Structures are given as structure tokens and as C-alpha cells.
Amino acid sequence: MSKYSELPVYKVTYDLMLETYSVTSQFNREYKYTIGEGLKLEVLDLFLLIYRANRELKKKKELERSLESLEKLRLLFRISKDLKVLSLKRFVLLNKKIEEISKQLYSWKKFSTLQE
């Protein structure tokens, strides 16, 4: 087990979490406490799932849950963009981070499946 804070996926997810908190603080009141809270809770859940996956010997279940959480984030950010509470530029930057995390999680899942 490697130190979780040194994992590239952990670092990118941490950046995504910081960006999510920054973005949602600028949401208008109508969406700050609905979609904004959902985004913050989901990104925190993703962060913790990655930590848990690193601790487990059999990582597949936690990695699948991480990928599901990532898809929820993708959907919530898209809704935010469509409702115009998130700019297209910010959406693209966040989506790039999500894609990077997704690639790393799928690779990790593939590697861990070979190990189990």
C-alpha cells in the first residue's frame, strides 16, 4: 500500500475538491444549497473512496464506487452549466480534471483486477 497522499489520482481529486468548493461558493442562492451542496458532498465522498481503495487489499468495490461518484459529479456539473450557474470555461476545466481522474481510476481498477 502506497501512501495515499502521493497517489496522482489523490492529488488531482484534491485539486477538483478545492475547485468545487471555490465554484460553488459563487453559485446564486437558489442553487448554492441544492446543487452546490450536492457537488461538495459528492466530491468529498469521491476523495474518501479513493483513500479507502488505497487501504483495501481488494480494491475493485471501492474503485467501482469511486467511478460511480465521479459520474454523479460529471452530471451535477453539467446541470450547473446548463442552468448557467457555471461558466462554460469553468465547466471545461472541471471536466478535464474529471477525465484525468476517470482515466486513472480505470487504470487502477484494471491493474488491481489483475492482482486479485
C-alpha positions in Angstrom: 0.0 0.0 0.0 1.5 3.3 -1.0 0.9 6.5 0.9 -2.4 7.8 -0.3 -1.3 11.4 -0.4 1.4 10.5 -3.0 -1.1 9.0 -5.5 -1.5 11.1 -8.6 -5.3 10.4 -8.6 -5.5 11.7 -5.0 -3.7 14.9 -6.0 -6.0 15.6 -8.9 -9.1 14.8 -6.8 -7.9 17.1 -4.1 -7.5 19.9 -6.8 -11.0 19.1 -8.0 -12.3 19.3 -4.5 -10.7 22.7 -3.9 -12.1 24.0 -7.3 -15.5 22.6 -6.5 -15.7 24.4 -3.2 -14.5 27.6 -4.9 -17.0 27.3 -7.7 -20.0 26.5 -5.5 -19.3 29.5 -3.2 -20.2 31.7 -6.2 -23.5 29.9 -7.1 -26.6 32.1 -6.6 -28.7 31.4 -3.5 -31.2 29.2 -5.4 -28.6 26.7 -6.4 -25.9 27.1 -3.7 -27.8 24.9 -1.2 -29.1 22.3 -3.6 -26.7 21.6 -6.5 -23.8 23.3 -4.7 -24.1 21.1 -1.6 -24.6 18.0 -3.7 -21.4 18.8 -5.6 -19.5 19.4 -2.4 -20.8 16.2 -0.7 -20.1 14.1 -3.8 -16.5 15.3 -4.3 -15.8 14.7 -0.6 -17.2 11.2 -1.0 -15.0 10.6 -4.0 -12.0 11.8 -2.1 -12.7 9.4 0.8 -13.5 6.5 -1.6 -10.0 6.9 -3.2 -8.5 6.9 0.3 -10.4 3.7 1.2 -9.5 2.0 -2.1 -5.8 2.5 -1.3 -6.2 0.9 2.1 -8.1 -2.2 0.9 -6.4 -5.3 -0.4 -9.3 -5.9 -2.8 -9.9 -2.6 -4.3 -12.4 -3.3 -7.0 -15.5 -2.5 -5.0 -14.2 0.9 -3.8 -12.9 1.8 -7.2 -16.3 1.0 -8.8 -18.0 3.2 -6.2 -15.4 5.9 -7.0 -16.2 5.7 -10.7 -19.9 6.0 -9.9 -19.3 9.0 -7.7 -17.3 10.6 -10.5 -20.2 10.2 -12.9 -22.5 11.9 -10.4 -20.1 14.8 -10.3 -20.0 14.9 -14.0 -23.8 15.1 -14.2 -24.1 17.7 -11.5 -21.5 19.9 -13.2 -23.3 19.6 -16.5 -26.6 20.6 -14.8 -24.8 23.6 -13.3 -23.5 24.6 -16.7 -27.0 24.1 -18.4 -28.6 26.2 -15.7 -25.9 28.9 -16.3 -24.7 28.9 -12.8 -21.3 27.6 -14.0 -19.5 29.2 -16.9 -18.5 27.2 -20.0 -14.8 27.9 -19.3 -15.0 26.7 -15.7 -17.1 23.7 -16.8 -14.4 22.7 -19.4 -11.6 23.0 -16.7 -13.5 20.9 -14.2 -14.4 18.3 -16.9 -10.7 18.0 -17.8 -10.0 17.1 -14.1 -12.8 14.6 -14.1 -11.5 13.0 -17.2 -8.0 12.7 -15.7 -9.4 11.2 -12.6 -11.5 8.8 -14.6 -8.5 7.5 -16.6 -6.5 7.0 -13.5 -9.3 5.1 -11.7 -10.0 2.9 -14.7 -6.2 2.1 -15.0 -6.1 1.4 -11.2 -9.1 -0.8 -11.4 -7.7 -2.8 -14.4 -4.3 -3.2 -12.6 -6.0 -4.2 -9.3 -8.2 -6.8 -11.0 -5.1 -8.5 -12.4 -3.7 -8.6 -8.9 -6.8 -10.1 -7.2 
